Amino acid sequence: LFLSAHCFSASRCGAINSFHPKSAYHICSGIPANRYSFVGPFTDIVNAHLELKNPSDKHVCFKVKTTAPKQYCVRPNSGIIPPNNSKTITVMLQPMDGVPSDVARHKFMVQTCFCPSADVDLDNIWKTVSPNELMYSKLMVVFQQRQTDLAGTGKEEVPSYVDYNR
């Protein structure tokens, strides 16, 4: 499974492609990083799109989890990707006045496993899948603010960012 990510706010775009396989046996082979960035301002919903690609000849079940479910809405958060197909996932960061103090603990995990067909009970799959067959990718959330936004000039020519996780 290949993963790529894109982050969008009202008129701003930017992301660090950010999934890294944490398991030796894994159909997820994608971007070799472990960070997923949301670029502010954060007073509006910030949408991020994640494309899950299944290059295999088998159906793949997926599930997206987060450590901060009140801050993020993931749609769809689970499903099945047919062989040689892809699925776009939308991650919505809810509006907030400031960066949460626990932002360093915000993480996402994408779990995947092969499934026998497209018409399986997803809830049952996750309860019965063997740990040896379960694959996952983890990523840490990073909040960034464009320095031009901080200065209040409205110009977006300066490509530097302030990273709130440091």
matplotlib code that plots the C-alpha trace (Angstrom):
import matplotlib.pyplot as plt

x = [0.0, 1.4, 0.6, 0.8, -0.6, -1.6, -2.8, -5.2, -6.6, -8.9, -6.3, -3.1, -1.5, 1.5, 2.3, 5.2, 4.4, 4.6, 4.0, 6.7, 6.3, 6.9, 6.7, 9.2, 6.4, 4.3, 2.5, 2.8, 5.9, 5.7, 7.2, 10.1, 9.1, 7.1, 5.6, 2.3, 2.0, -1.0, -0.2, -2.2, -3.9, -5.9, -9.0, -10.6, -10.9, -7.7, -8.3, -5.6, -6.0, -4.4, -4.4, -4.1, -2.9, -3.2, -0.8, -1.4, -3.7, -5.6, -8.3, -6.8, -8.7, -7.7, -8.4, -7.2, -6.8, -5.8, -4.7, -6.8, -10.3, -11.8, -9.3, -9.6, -12.3, -11.2, -13.6, -13.8, -11.9, -12.1, -12.8, -11.7, -9.4, -9.8, -6.8, -4.8, -7.0, -6.8, -8.9, -8.7, -9.1, -9.9, -8.5, -10.1, -8.4, -11.1, -10.8, -9.0, -7.7, -4.2, -2.0, -2.9, -0.4, -0.4, 0.3, 3.4, 1.1, -1.1, -0.5, -2.2, -1.9, -3.1, -3.7, -3.9, -4.4, -5.3, -8.9, -10.5, -13.0, -14.8, -17.9, -16.4, -17.5, -14.9, -15.6, -15.1, -11.9, -10.2, -11.3, -10.0, -6.9, -3.8, -1.1, 1.3, -1.0, -1.6, 0.5, 0.6, 2.2, 2.5, 2.9, 3.4, 1.3, 3.2, 1.5, 3.2, 2.4, 3.7, 5.9, 4.1, 0.8, 2.4, 3.6, 0.1, 1.3, -0.9, 2.0, 2.9, 6.3, 8.4, 8.5, 9.7, 7.5, 7.3, 7.1, 5.1, 6.3, 9.9]
y = [0.0, 3.4, 6.4, 10.1, 13.1, 16.7, 19.4, 22.2, 25.1, 27.7, 29.3, 27.7, 24.4, 22.5, 19.1, 16.9, 13.4, 11.4, 7.7, 5.3, 1.5, 0.3, -3.4, -5.5, -7.2, -4.4, -3.6, 0.1, 1.3, 5.0, 8.2, 7.5, 10.1, 9.9, 13.4, 14.8, 18.6, 20.8, 24.4, 27.2, 29.4, 27.0, 29.2, 27.5, 23.8, 22.5, 19.6, 17.1, 14.4, 11.0, 8.7, 5.0, 3.0, -0.8, -2.1, -5.7, -8.3, -8.7, -6.7, -4.6, -3.4, -0.2, 1.7, 5.1, 5.9, 9.0, 9.8, 13.0, 12.1, 15.4, 17.4, 15.4, 14.0, 11.2, 10.2, 7.4, 6.1, 2.5, 0.6, -1.8, -0.9, -3.2, -4.7, -2.2, 0.7, 3.7, 5.5, 9.1, 9.8, 13.3, 14.4, 17.5, 19.4, 21.2, 25.0, 26.2, 29.4, 28.2, 25.2, 22.6, 22.1, 18.3, 18.6, 16.5, 13.6, 13.9, 10.9, 8.9, 5.2, 3.5, -0.2, -2.5, -6.1, -8.3, -9.4, -12.3, -10.3, -6.9, -8.2, -8.9, -7.5, -4.9, -5.0, -8.7, -8.5, -6.2, -8.5, -11.6, -10.6, -12.2, -9.8, -11.4, -10.3, -6.8, -4.0, -0.4, 3.0, 5.6, 9.4, 12.2, 15.4, 18.7, 22.1, 24.8, 28.4, 30.4, 33.3, 35.7, 34.8, 35.5, 38.9, 39.7, 40.9, 38.5, 37.9, 34.3, 34.8, 33.7, 29.9, 29.7, 28.1, 28.2, 24.6, 24.5, 21.0, 22.1]
z = [0.0, -1.0, 1.0, 0.1, 1.9, 1.0, 3.4, 2.5, 4.4, 2.9, 0.6, 1.7, 0.9, 2.3, 3.8, 4.6, 3.1, 6.2, 6.6, 7.5, 7.9, 11.4, 10.6, 8.7, 6.7, 5.3, 2.1, 2.9, 1.2, 0.6, 1.9, 4.3, 7.0, 10.2, 10.3, 9.1, 9.0, 9.3, 8.1, 9.8, 10.4, 12.7, 13.2, 10.2, 9.4, 7.8, 5.4, 4.6, 2.0, 2.2, -0.8, 0.0, -3.0, -3.2, -5.8, -4.9, -6.5, -3.2, -1.4, 1.5, 4.6, 6.2, 9.4, 10.4, 14.1, 16.0, 19.6, 19.5, 18.1, 19.3, 17.2, 14.0, 11.8, 9.4, 6.6, 5.7, 8.8, 7.5, 4.4, 1.7, -1.2, -4.3, -6.0, -8.0, -6.8, -4.5, -1.9, -0.8, 2.9, 4.2, 7.6, 9.0, 11.8, 13.8, 14.2, 17.4, 18.8, 19.6, 19.3, 21.9, 24.6, 24.0, 20.3, 20.7, 21.6, 18.5, 16.2, 13.5, 12.7, 9.5, 10.0, 7.0, 6.3, 3.4, 3.2, 1.3, -0.7, -0.9, 1.0, 4.4, 7.8, 8.6, 12.4, 12.4, 10.4, 12.9, 15.8, 14.2, 12.2, 13.5, 14.8, 12.2, 9.4, 10.7, 9.1, 10.2, 9.6, 12.3, 12.0, 14.4, 13.8, 13.3, 13.5, 11.4, 10.8, 7.9, 9.1, 6.8, 8.5, 11.8, 10.6, 9.4, 6.0, 4.0, 1.6, 1.0, -0.7, 2.3, 2.4, 6.0, 8.8, 12.5, 13.8, 17.0, 18.0, 18.7]

ax = plt.figure().add_subplot(projection="3d")
ax.plot(x, y, z, "-o")
ax.set_aspect("equal")
plt.show()
